[in-house]
Amino acid sequence: MILKAITTIFIILCFSGAAASQNEVHIIDSATGLAMHKYRIVNPQDSAENDLYILKIDPEYYEFQLLAAIELDSVSRTVSQWCAEFGYELCFNAGMYAADNLTPLGYCKNNGRVLNPHVNYHKAVLAFSPENDSIVPVTIINRGCNDLDSFENRYGSMVQSVRMLGCAGGNVWNQSDKKHSILALATDSAGMVFLLFSQAPSSVHDFINNVKALEQGLEQMIYLEGGIPAALYVRTNNYSFNISGVAEDLWPVRISGSGLTKLPNVIAVKKKADRR
């Protein structure tokens, strides 16, 4: 019986998703619940151990704002420069951008002004800046199961990108040999926002499975950026975190800082004025 039990456990471990253990939590603001979690991920394919960062944000206390160079001065900036210049505590990629290194790749509007009217085939839209306080502050619209038009007048800002979960929460990405750093954003049923970052190059399929294995109760997830341009920057009075993507052929050299990539569009976050 003991041998049978050990065998059963071995089979479960071999065929389950990535194993993970939380080895670091930093409470950035105890009053608002803002916290950075770092999980040690063990990939089942090659047993490699890498870090997965999850920044948990309660949008009840924080406001999200799209900063777009096309609306300002057509000058791209690193995430740290965006934050410093415009007075925000947190900045990250606002999705992918077109070949002109300026225009958002998919449908995009900012505070009601349309920056790119073209709705492409990508099935996820990140929406924020709601028209009133009765609406969920930040949501991911899955176009595979929801009509984008029904949300159009409810949110002032929208960014289209690639969905990562299906309507029932399953992984919708096929496995691939392509690996890169990944930045994604997810939401749960309570409206919490999760920024997800893996600097270690990973296939998107494995990345999604690694996140799902943590059992955070995530309902939707949107891909924001991959590779060297992926960036996440946080700077508050008592905490600083600055990370960017790396080229696969340079890994495992880890790079701190916002890298050399200047981004035309970022989503910036700061504490709401009436919640300070």
Backbone bond lengths (Angstrom), bond angles and torsions (degrees), N, CA, C in turn:
res aa  C-N    CA-C-N  psi(-1)  N-CA   C-N-CA  omega(-1)  CA-C   N-CA-C  phi
1 M - - - 1.466 - - 1.528 111.38 -
2 I 1.362 115.82 -41.05 1.465 119.22 179.72 1.524 110.58 -63.14
3 L 1.348 115.74 -43.69 1.463 120.27 179.00 1.514 110.42 -62.07
4 K 1.330 117.12 -40.41 1.463 121.29 179.55 1.528 110.73 -64.06
5 A 1.347 116.32 -41.41 1.465 120.31 179.72 1.521 110.95 -64.41
6 I 1.351 115.84 -42.98 1.463 120.12 179.02 1.520 110.31 -62.74
7 T 1.322 116.90 -41.63 1.457 121.07 179.14 1.520 111.07 -62.71
8 T 1.338 115.88 -42.49 1.469 120.08 179.43 1.517 110.87 -61.70
9 I 1.354 116.17 -44.98 1.462 120.00 178.49 1.520 110.70 -61.46
10 F 1.314 117.61 -41.91 1.466 122.16 -179.98 1.527 110.65 -60.76
11 I 1.342 116.67 -42.80 1.465 120.69 179.78 1.517 110.34 -64.40
12 I 1.350 116.05 -42.98 1.463 119.41 179.76 1.520 110.85 -60.74
13 L 1.336 116.74 -43.51 1.464 120.14 -179.36 1.511 111.88 -66.56
14 C 1.311 117.44 -37.16 1.456 121.04 -177.30 1.524 111.96 -69.66
15 F 1.314 117.25 -34.89 1.457 119.46 -173.33 1.520 113.62 -106.55
16 S 1.320 117.68 4.90 1.456 119.79 175.58 1.519 108.96 -83.79
17 G 1.336 115.79 176.27 1.451 120.42 178.16 1.513 109.92 -73.30
18 A 1.326 115.64 -169.21 1.454 119.84 -177.01 1.520 110.84 -61.60
19 A 1.327 115.66 138.13 1.453 119.98 174.57 1.523 108.45 -81.25
20 A 1.336 116.71 143.65 1.455 119.36 -178.00 1.518 110.28 -146.95
21 S 1.315 116.08 147.25 1.457 120.64 174.11 1.525 107.92 -136.05
22 Q 1.328 115.62 136.28 1.450 119.73 178.94 1.511 108.58 -79.05
23 N 1.323 117.62 117.75 1.459 119.19 -176.76 1.516 113.33 -116.06
24 E 1.332 117.59 1.99 1.464 119.10 177.27 1.525 110.28 -161.40
25 V 1.319 116.20 132.00 1.460 122.28 174.39 1.516 107.57 -133.33
26 H 1.329 116.20 128.49 1.459 119.77 176.73 1.523 108.43 -119.25
27 I 1.342 115.85 115.57 1.461 120.83 176.49 1.528 107.74 -80.37
28 I 1.307 115.91 112.18 1.460 120.22 -177.50 1.523 110.92 -81.76
29 D 1.329 116.42 -40.69 1.466 121.96 178.95 1.525 107.88 -145.43
30 S 1.310 116.66 105.56 1.467 120.43 -176.68 1.524 111.89 -67.52
31 A 1.321 118.04 -27.25 1.464 121.31 -178.66 1.518 112.20 -70.70
32 T 1.321 116.91 -29.12 1.464 120.71 -177.25 1.519 113.15 -110.35
33 G 1.334 116.76 -7.89 1.462 120.43 -179.38 1.511 114.29 80.68
34 L 1.328 117.91 7.74 1.462 120.67 178.94 1.524 109.07 -65.90
35 A 1.341 116.74 123.14 1.464 119.84 -175.20 1.521 111.09 -150.28
36 M 1.335 115.09 144.34 1.457 121.97 174.67 1.528 108.67 -105.04
37 H 1.336 115.80 125.62 1.459 121.98 178.35 1.529 108.72 -112.42
38 K 1.311 116.36 137.78 1.461 120.81 175.52 1.517 108.70 -121.00
39 Y 1.329 115.36 122.40 1.454 121.49 179.49 1.520 109.58 -110.36
40 R 1.305 115.47 140.38 1.461 121.42 174.78 1.521 107.38 -91.48
41 I 1.324 116.57 112.96 1.454 122.37 -176.01 1.529 110.05 -99.68
42 V 1.311 115.67 133.08 1.467 121.58 174.59 1.517 107.75 -110.76
43 N 1.320 116.40 111.23 1.460 120.75 -177.76 1.527 110.51 -73.71
44 P 1.324 118.77 127.71 1.467 120.39 -177.71 1.529 113.49 -68.48
45 Q 1.350 117.66 -22.83 1.466 120.36 -177.72 1.526 112.58 -70.99
46 D 1.340 116.36 -42.83 1.463 118.79 -174.98 1.534 113.18 -129.93
47 S 1.333 116.91 4.30 1.471 123.37 179.22 1.524 112.97 63.24
48 A 1.327 116.83 15.58 1.464 120.18 178.07 1.527 109.89 -70.60
49 E 1.327 116.51 142.16 1.451 121.52 178.62 1.526 109.47 -106.79
50 N 1.321 115.96 127.36 1.457 121.18 -179.54 1.523 109.85 -143.28
51 D 1.318 115.91 163.77 1.457 120.96 -178.10 1.526 111.42 -94.68
52 L 1.315 115.06 139.76 1.455 122.69 172.70 1.520 107.20 -120.29
53 Y 1.332 116.35 120.48 1.462 121.37 -178.75 1.523 109.82 -97.91
54 I 1.327 115.45 136.51 1.461 120.67 176.91 1.526 108.42 -131.36
55 L 1.322 115.88 116.18 1.458 121.83 176.65 1.528 107.88 -99.89
56 K 1.328 116.46 118.71 1.461 121.43 -177.41 1.526 109.14 -98.69
57 I 1.347 115.29 126.28 1.461 121.93 -175.66 1.524 109.27 -126.96
58 D 1.324 116.93 130.42 1.456 121.76 174.12 1.524 108.18 -96.34
59 P 1.345 118.41 109.07 1.468 120.35 -176.80 1.528 114.31 -68.82
60 E 1.319 116.60 -4.01 1.470 118.77 172.10 1.520 110.15 -65.86
61 Y 1.335 115.57 -29.57 1.454 120.90 -176.23 1.525 113.89 -106.78
62 Y 1.339 116.19 -12.78 1.460 119.39 -175.42 1.525 111.14 -127.33
63 E 1.319 115.98 142.14 1.462 121.50 177.94 1.524 109.94 -104.58
64 F 1.330 115.22 143.77 1.454 122.66 -178.96 1.526 108.71 -108.49
65 Q 1.326 116.29 137.91 1.458 120.89 -178.08 1.531 110.28 -140.94
66 L 1.307 116.58 130.87 1.463 121.09 174.31 1.525 108.74 -81.95
67 L 1.323 115.98 125.72 1.466 121.82 173.55 1.518 107.19 -109.69
68 A 1.325 116.65 117.92 1.462 121.77 -174.48 1.519 110.66 -124.69
69 A 1.331 115.87 124.74 1.463 120.40 -179.45 1.517 112.01 -60.79
70 I 1.339 116.88 -31.22 1.461 120.95 -178.24 1.523 111.68 -63.77
71 E 1.323 116.99 -22.57 1.464 121.45 177.89 1.524 112.31 -91.57
72 L 1.320 115.94 -15.92 1.452 119.67 -173.06 1.523 112.06 -106.86
73 D 1.332 116.24 -87.08 1.458 120.87 -174.43 1.524 112.98 -133.65
74 S 1.348 116.61 10.62 1.472 122.70 -178.63 1.524 112.79 60.79
75 V 1.323 116.85 24.91 1.461 122.18 179.86 1.531 108.86 -109.24
76 S 1.324 116.35 121.84 1.451 121.02 176.19 1.521 110.00 -79.68
77 R 1.339 115.79 154.56 1.449 121.56 -178.22 1.525 109.22 -141.43
78 T 1.323 117.30 158.86 1.458 119.86 171.03 1.527 107.35 -72.58
79 V 1.333 116.56 163.87 1.459 118.93 -179.14 1.525 111.85 -60.32
80 S 1.330 117.24 -38.32 1.461 119.67 178.86 1.523 111.29 -66.21
81 Q 1.320 117.34 -36.51 1.464 120.67 177.75 1.526 111.24 -67.95
82 W 1.336 116.75 -40.53 1.463 119.68 176.95 1.524 110.30 -58.41
83 C 1.325 116.23 -48.50 1.461 120.77 -178.68 1.527 111.90 -61.95
84 A 1.313 116.31 -48.52 1.462 120.73 -176.32 1.524 111.75 -64.00
85 E 1.320 116.44 -43.13 1.465 120.28 -175.08 1.522 112.78 -71.37
86 F 1.334 116.74 -33.61 1.464 119.25 -174.00 1.525 113.15 -109.49
87 G 1.323 117.29 5.23 1.442 120.69 171.05 1.514 116.04 77.12
88 Y 1.328 117.42 40.73 1.456 121.60 179.16 1.518 110.94 -113.06
89 E 1.328 115.57 156.34 1.456 121.47 -178.02 1.521 112.93 -91.66
90 L 1.339 116.28 -19.21 1.463 120.33 -172.92 1.517 108.80 -148.78
91 C 1.335 117.22 134.08 1.466 121.78 177.70 1.525 109.78 -140.13
92 F 1.338 115.90 145.88 1.455 121.10 177.39 1.528 109.12 -155.86
93 N 1.318 117.08 168.26 1.462 122.49 -176.47 1.528 111.96 -56.76
94 A 1.327 115.12 137.71 1.470 120.93 174.75 1.522 109.00 -100.14
95 G 1.304 117.31 52.32 1.455 120.92 179.37 1.520 112.70 81.03
96 M 1.325 114.49 -177.23 1.461 120.88 -178.23 1.529 110.42 -82.69
97 Y 1.346 115.34 164.34 1.466 119.70 -177.83 1.526 109.93 -133.90
98 A 1.331 114.82 162.16 1.458 122.17 -172.88 1.530 112.16 -75.66
99 A 1.339 114.98 177.70 1.470 121.40 -175.73 1.524 112.77 -64.41
100 D 1.333 117.55 -18.89 1.468 119.65 177.33 1.519 112.55 -77.49
101 N 1.356 116.24 0.86 1.472 122.57 -179.90 1.522 112.53 56.51
102 L 1.330 114.89 33.33 1.458 119.63 -177.22 1.531 112.11 -145.92
103 T 1.334 116.34 -49.48 1.455 121.25 -173.30 1.527 111.78 -82.08
104 P 1.331 118.23 133.80 1.475 120.03 173.93 1.525 110.13 -55.62
105 L 1.330 116.34 142.45 1.458 120.39 -173.28 1.519 112.83 -67.75
106 G 1.316 117.47 -38.78 1.459 121.46 -179.25 1.510 111.66 -113.39
107 Y 1.326 115.36 -166.08 1.466 120.24 178.94 1.519 110.04 -57.10
108 C 1.323 115.74 136.38 1.454 119.69 -177.70 1.524 109.94 -155.35
109 K 1.315 114.99 135.14 1.461 120.03 170.81 1.515 109.01 -140.53
110 N 1.319 115.43 154.03 1.456 121.07 -177.04 1.517 109.69 -134.09
111 N 1.325 115.54 114.85 1.465 120.93 -177.45 1.524 111.98 51.15
112 G 1.328 115.52 40.93 1.454 121.61 176.52 1.511 115.13 90.42
113 R 1.320 118.04 -13.79 1.471 120.83 179.88 1.524 108.98 -92.92
114 V 1.318 116.91 122.83 1.459 121.51 -177.81 1.531 110.19 -78.43
115 L 1.332 115.59 123.47 1.464 120.97 179.55 1.520 111.65 -96.99
116 N 1.331 116.88 -29.47 1.462 122.80 173.33 1.528 107.17 -145.42
117 P 1.338 118.18 113.07 1.462 120.78 -176.07 1.525 114.32 -80.33
118 H 1.335 116.94 -9.13 1.466 120.06 -173.09 1.524 111.82 -81.91
119 V 1.329 115.71 117.48 1.467 121.20 173.78 1.521 107.41 -89.95
120 N 1.317 117.28 109.86 1.458 120.60 -177.52 1.531 110.77 -88.15
121 Y 1.315 117.22 -166.24 1.460 121.39 -174.31 1.531 113.89 -79.50
122 H 1.302 118.52 -9.69 1.457 120.67 179.33 1.519 110.62 -64.30
123 K 1.323 116.08 141.96 1.462 120.02 -166.81 1.521 116.06 -105.78
124 A 1.327 117.87 12.65 1.461 119.58 177.59 1.521 110.32 -125.06
125 V 1.312 115.55 140.94 1.468 121.39 177.02 1.526 107.92 -134.54
126 L 1.311 116.20 122.44 1.458 121.79 175.05 1.522 107.85 -85.88
127 A 1.329 116.66 125.85 1.464 121.16 -177.02 1.527 110.02 -123.63
128 F 1.329 116.14 137.74 1.462 121.88 178.10 1.520 108.91 -152.46
129 S 1.306 117.66 -173.61 1.470 122.94 -172.64 1.530 110.22 56.24
130 P 1.348 117.61 65.89 1.464 121.06 -178.11 1.521 111.92 -68.27
131 E 1.339 115.29 158.00 1.465 120.09 -176.91 1.526 112.21 -72.68
132 N 1.338 117.92 -23.24 1.460 120.46 175.85 1.533 109.81 -153.99
133 D 1.321 115.74 170.84 1.463 121.47 -173.84 1.519 114.09 -73.67
134 S 1.323 117.83 -9.52 1.465 119.84 -179.81 1.526 112.44 -81.48
135 I 1.316 116.76 -8.90 1.465 122.35 -177.54 1.527 109.68 -98.67
136 V 1.324 115.71 144.59 1.464 120.60 176.46 1.535 108.85 -53.99
137 P 1.334 119.43 126.54 1.475 121.65 -172.87 1.522 114.77 -61.97
138 V 1.334 116.64 -39.21 1.464 121.81 -178.51 1.525 108.14 -135.24
139 T 1.325 116.39 130.13 1.462 119.34 179.42 1.520 110.25 -145.00
140 I 1.312 116.21 158.78 1.462 122.65 173.78 1.516 107.20 -112.37
141 I 1.305 116.46 118.71 1.456 122.24 179.38 1.518 108.46 -89.93
142 N 1.300 116.47 118.16 1.464 122.26 177.74 1.518 107.13 -93.02
143 R 1.325 116.78 108.15 1.457 121.21 -175.93 1.525 112.57 -71.92
144 G 1.336 116.80 -7.93 1.445 120.13 175.22 1.520 112.01 -75.08
145 C 1.337 116.00 -18.34 1.469 119.69 -178.76 1.518 113.50 -137.53
146 N 1.328 117.61 -1.58 1.459 120.94 178.05 1.521 110.96 -134.13
147 D 1.311 115.99 150.58 1.458 122.31 179.06 1.526 109.01 -88.96
148 L 1.310 116.42 120.22 1.458 120.62 -178.19 1.524 111.54 -59.06
149 D 1.322 116.99 -37.45 1.469 120.41 -176.89 1.528 112.44 -59.57
150 S 1.321 116.93 -30.07 1.461 119.66 -178.07 1.530 112.23 -71.08
151 F 1.342 116.78 -15.86 1.457 121.06 178.28 1.531 112.20 -102.30
152 E 1.315 116.53 -11.52 1.463 121.70 -169.25 1.531 113.24 -54.78
153 N 1.314 117.40 -44.93 1.462 120.45 -176.71 1.523 113.32 -88.18
154 R 1.316 117.18 0.13 1.456 120.32 -177.53 1.526 112.87 -95.64
155 Y 1.337 116.20 -19.47 1.471 120.97 -178.21 1.525 110.76 -128.63
156 G 1.323 115.23 135.31 1.455 119.47 -179.39 1.511 113.67 -80.27
157 S 1.340 117.19 -23.91 1.468 120.93 -177.29 1.520 110.42 -127.70
158 M 1.337 115.61 136.16 1.457 122.09 179.69 1.526 110.34 -143.93
159 V 1.320 115.94 142.07 1.470 122.42 177.30 1.527 107.87 -133.68
160 Q 1.324 116.47 120.99 1.466 120.50 -179.22 1.525 110.90 -90.48
161 S 1.332 115.49 138.88 1.463 120.45 174.59 1.529 108.83 -156.45
162 V 1.313 116.56 -156.13 1.462 121.48 -170.46 1.524 110.16 -98.49
163 R 1.321 116.62 131.86 1.460 119.22 177.65 1.532 109.96 -76.54
164 M 1.320 114.96 153.87 1.459 120.98 -178.82 1.524 112.18 -118.42
165 L 1.332 116.63 -20.39 1.450 122.21 178.59 1.527 110.03 -123.39
166 G 1.314 116.06 146.86 1.446 121.17 176.47 1.518 111.08 -80.75
167 C 1.320 116.60 -176.93 1.465 121.29 -177.82 1.520 111.99 -62.78
168 A 1.322 116.89 -30.67 1.459 121.21 179.69 1.527 112.35 -95.03
169 G 1.340 116.98 7.23 1.457 121.07 176.85 1.511 115.34 90.42
170 G 1.339 118.31 7.58 1.456 120.95 -179.12 1.522 113.39 -83.35
171 N 1.303 115.96 158.82 1.461 123.38 177.47 1.527 109.49 -69.52
172 V 1.352 117.61 121.55 1.466 120.54 -176.59 1.528 112.61 -102.95
173 W 1.322 117.45 3.17 1.467 120.75 -179.83 1.527 110.20 -97.20
174 N 1.334 115.94 133.64 1.456 120.86 173.91 1.526 109.69 -74.93
175 Q 1.326 115.98 155.52 1.456 120.09 177.27 1.529 109.52 -67.20
176 S 1.319 116.72 147.66 1.460 122.24 -177.84 1.523 109.48 -147.99
177 D 1.333 115.76 153.65 1.463 121.17 175.42 1.524 111.43 -78.05
178 K 1.329 117.18 -14.83 1.459 120.91 -178.84 1.522 109.92 -73.56
179 K 1.334 115.71 130.52 1.452 121.01 179.94 1.531 110.06 -129.96
180 H 1.309 116.53 141.98 1.452 120.75 177.34 1.527 109.75 -162.21
181 S 1.327 116.40 166.17 1.458 120.83 173.41 1.527 108.22 -63.01
182 I 1.334 117.11 149.89 1.467 120.24 -174.07 1.524 110.90 -137.90
183 L 1.329 115.17 134.26 1.453 122.81 169.92 1.513 108.15 -118.65
184 A 1.325 116.48 129.34 1.461 121.45 179.24 1.520 109.06 -139.72
185 L 1.328 115.17 165.92 1.462 121.40 176.92 1.516 107.81 -130.84
186 A 1.326 116.37 139.71 1.462 121.18 -179.11 1.519 110.00 -134.35
187 T 1.329 115.38 161.34 1.458 121.66 175.61 1.526 109.21 -133.79
188 D 1.329 116.05 156.03 1.457 120.01 175.76 1.525 109.88 -116.48
189 S 1.327 116.48 -177.35 1.463 121.00 -175.33 1.526 112.53 -67.33
190 A 1.332 117.34 -21.10 1.466 121.37 179.94 1.521 112.59 -87.90
191 G 1.343 116.85 -2.19 1.457 120.36 179.73 1.510 114.69 88.60
192 M 1.337 117.62 5.24 1.460 120.31 176.72 1.524 110.28 -69.49
193 V 1.322 115.62 149.27 1.457 122.49 179.35 1.523 109.14 -108.94
194 F 1.336 116.24 136.68 1.458 122.79 -179.20 1.525 108.42 -124.97
195 L 1.317 116.72 117.74 1.461 121.01 171.96 1.521 107.65 -92.92
196 L 1.324 116.45 126.72 1.461 122.82 -172.67 1.522 109.22 -117.69
197 F 1.333 116.61 127.84 1.475 119.53 -177.16 1.518 110.43 -138.26
198 S 1.326 114.61 126.52 1.464 120.93 170.91 1.515 107.83 -120.54
199 Q 1.329 116.47 111.84 1.461 119.25 176.29 1.522 109.90 -74.86
200 A 1.317 116.32 -33.28 1.459 120.29 177.16 1.522 109.75 -63.96
201 P 1.325 118.88 127.48 1.464 120.80 179.21 1.529 111.09 -56.85
202 S 1.326 115.01 134.19 1.456 121.31 -177.47 1.518 108.63 -148.05
203 S 1.327 117.04 152.29 1.458 118.66 169.16 1.521 106.83 -71.28
204 V 1.318 117.66 151.03 1.463 120.47 -180.00 1.530 110.39 -63.48
205 H 1.327 116.28 -36.64 1.462 121.22 178.60 1.532 110.52 -58.19
206 D 1.333 116.89 -47.66 1.460 120.45 179.80 1.525 111.22 -67.74
207 F 1.317 116.06 -38.95 1.469 120.45 178.87 1.525 110.48 -57.40
208 I 1.320 116.54 -47.25 1.469 120.86 -179.93 1.525 110.37 -61.94
209 N 1.325 116.45 -45.64 1.462 119.59 179.48 1.528 111.80 -62.45
210 N 1.328 116.63 -38.66 1.463 120.47 178.30 1.528 110.97 -62.51
211 V 1.324 115.80 -42.34 1.465 120.15 179.26 1.524 110.42 -66.71
212 K 1.323 117.18 -45.13 1.457 120.96 -179.19 1.527 111.85 -62.64
213 A 1.328 116.74 -32.86 1.468 120.81 -179.28 1.527 112.04 -65.63
214 L 1.322 117.35 -19.23 1.459 121.00 179.42 1.525 112.17 -78.16
215 E 1.330 116.48 -11.96 1.465 123.02 175.55 1.531 112.00 54.15
216 Q 1.320 115.01 56.42 1.456 121.58 178.90 1.530 112.83 -88.68
217 G 1.314 117.28 -2.58 1.452 120.80 -179.33 1.516 113.77 75.59
218 L 1.328 116.70 28.01 1.456 120.83 -177.84 1.528 110.65 -73.08
219 E 1.331 115.66 138.63 1.458 120.57 -178.87 1.520 112.43 -103.80
220 Q 1.329 117.09 -37.07 1.459 121.35 179.26 1.520 109.58 -138.07
221 M 1.338 115.45 152.89 1.457 120.95 -178.73 1.524 108.98 -147.27
222 I 1.322 116.55 136.43 1.464 121.68 -178.22 1.533 109.49 -125.04
223 Y 1.320 114.98 134.95 1.473 122.62 177.95 1.528 108.13 -78.98
224 L 1.334 116.82 126.63 1.465 120.51 -179.25 1.516 113.29 -104.28
225 E 1.317 118.04 -43.81 1.472 119.65 -179.72 1.521 109.40 -166.57
226 G 1.329 115.50 157.60 1.450 121.44 177.98 1.515 111.18 -138.49
227 G 1.332 116.13 162.29 1.457 120.64 177.45 1.515 112.84 76.88
228 I 1.303 115.67 -156.63 1.461 122.31 -175.45 1.528 113.34 -59.37
229 P 1.343 120.47 -38.23 1.480 119.21 -178.20 1.522 114.86 -68.00
230 A 1.338 118.69 -18.90 1.465 120.20 -178.43 1.530 109.46 -60.71
231 A 1.331 116.21 131.30 1.467 118.87 -174.94 1.521 110.91 -153.14
232 L 1.326 114.61 145.44 1.460 122.29 178.14 1.527 108.04 -142.28
233 Y 1.313 115.61 126.94 1.466 120.74 -175.69 1.520 109.34 -133.05
234 V 1.337 116.17 131.01 1.458 122.13 176.89 1.528 108.09 -133.79
235 R 1.324 115.70 131.46 1.467 119.21 174.75 1.525 109.00 -146.35
236 T 1.323 115.67 111.68 1.456 121.52 175.59 1.526 108.14 -120.25
237 N 1.322 116.11 -173.29 1.462 119.16 -178.65 1.526 112.52 -63.92
238 N 1.341 116.07 -28.26 1.470 118.28 -174.95 1.522 114.16 -125.52
239 Y 1.333 117.09 12.69 1.467 118.06 -176.23 1.521 110.07 -154.25
240 S 1.334 114.68 142.71 1.465 120.43 176.88 1.523 108.89 -140.33
241 F 1.321 115.41 133.06 1.470 121.29 178.71 1.519 107.30 -145.46
242 N 1.316 116.30 127.82 1.462 120.70 -173.94 1.525 108.20 -145.16
243 I 1.333 117.33 112.63 1.458 119.96 -175.19 1.521 109.46 -143.44
244 S 1.326 115.52 148.97 1.461 120.30 178.52 1.521 109.44 -141.26
245 G 1.326 115.57 167.66 1.452 120.82 -179.97 1.517 112.41 -72.34
246 V 1.325 115.68 161.47 1.458 121.52 178.31 1.525 109.41 -129.23
247 A 1.319 115.22 157.63 1.456 119.89 175.70 1.520 109.58 -72.54
248 E 1.334 116.45 142.25 1.460 120.23 -176.65 1.529 111.88 -59.24
249 D 1.345 116.59 -37.24 1.466 118.72 -176.74 1.535 112.94 -73.83
250 L 1.344 117.50 -10.11 1.459 120.65 177.08 1.523 112.38 -95.09
251 W 1.330 116.56 -19.30 1.455 120.07 -178.38 1.538 110.16 -64.04
252 P 1.336 121.22 137.88 1.466 126.51 21.32 1.526 115.98 -97.93
253 V 1.323 118.77 28.19 1.461 119.45 174.57 1.521 108.36 -71.39
254 R 1.325 116.94 115.96 1.452 121.69 -179.68 1.514 109.88 -88.51
255 I 1.312 115.79 142.44 1.455 120.49 -177.53 1.523 109.36 -118.71
256 S 1.318 116.74 124.14 1.454 121.01 174.04 1.521 108.65 -95.11
257 G 1.309 115.82 147.19 1.453 119.25 179.47 1.507 112.05 106.06
258 S 1.306 115.00 173.87 1.459 120.85 -174.21 1.519 112.67 -86.60
259 G 1.322 116.97 7.90 1.457 119.97 173.47 1.515 113.21 70.73
260 L 1.311 115.56 -168.78 1.460 121.37 -178.47 1.514 112.38 -96.29
261 T 1.328 117.11 -10.25 1.458 119.98 -175.20 1.521 111.28 -76.29
262 K 1.316 115.54 123.27 1.461 120.89 174.44 1.529 107.79 -97.64
263 L 1.295 115.81 128.51 1.456 121.91 -172.76 1.524 111.43 -103.94
264 P 1.346 116.87 138.98 1.464 119.51 179.22 1.520 113.42 -79.65
265 N 1.340 116.53 -22.15 1.463 120.31 -176.18 1.522 109.94 -140.17
266 V 1.312 116.60 131.31 1.462 120.65 174.92 1.523 108.79 -136.39
267 I 1.317 114.75 159.04 1.455 120.33 169.28 1.515 106.47 -102.60
268 A 1.321 115.98 125.69 1.457 122.19 -176.63 1.532 109.33 -110.82
269 V 1.315 115.69 146.04 1.459 121.45 -175.71 1.524 109.53 -132.68
270 K 1.321 115.73 137.74 1.457 120.20 172.52 1.525 109.33 -149.96
271 K 1.323 114.93 161.23 1.454 119.75 -179.22 1.522 109.54 -65.87
272 K 1.323 115.62 139.40 1.451 120.19 179.04 1.529 110.05 -63.37
273 A 1.320 115.30 142.30 1.466 120.15 -173.91 1.514 112.46 -59.15
274 D 1.339 118.13 -36.74 1.454 120.41 -177.08 1.520 112.91 -84.82
275 R 1.366 117.12 4.57 1.451 120.61 179.30 1.527 111.64 -115.41
276 R 1.312 117.50 7.55 1.472 119.82 -178.06 1.534 110.40 -73.91
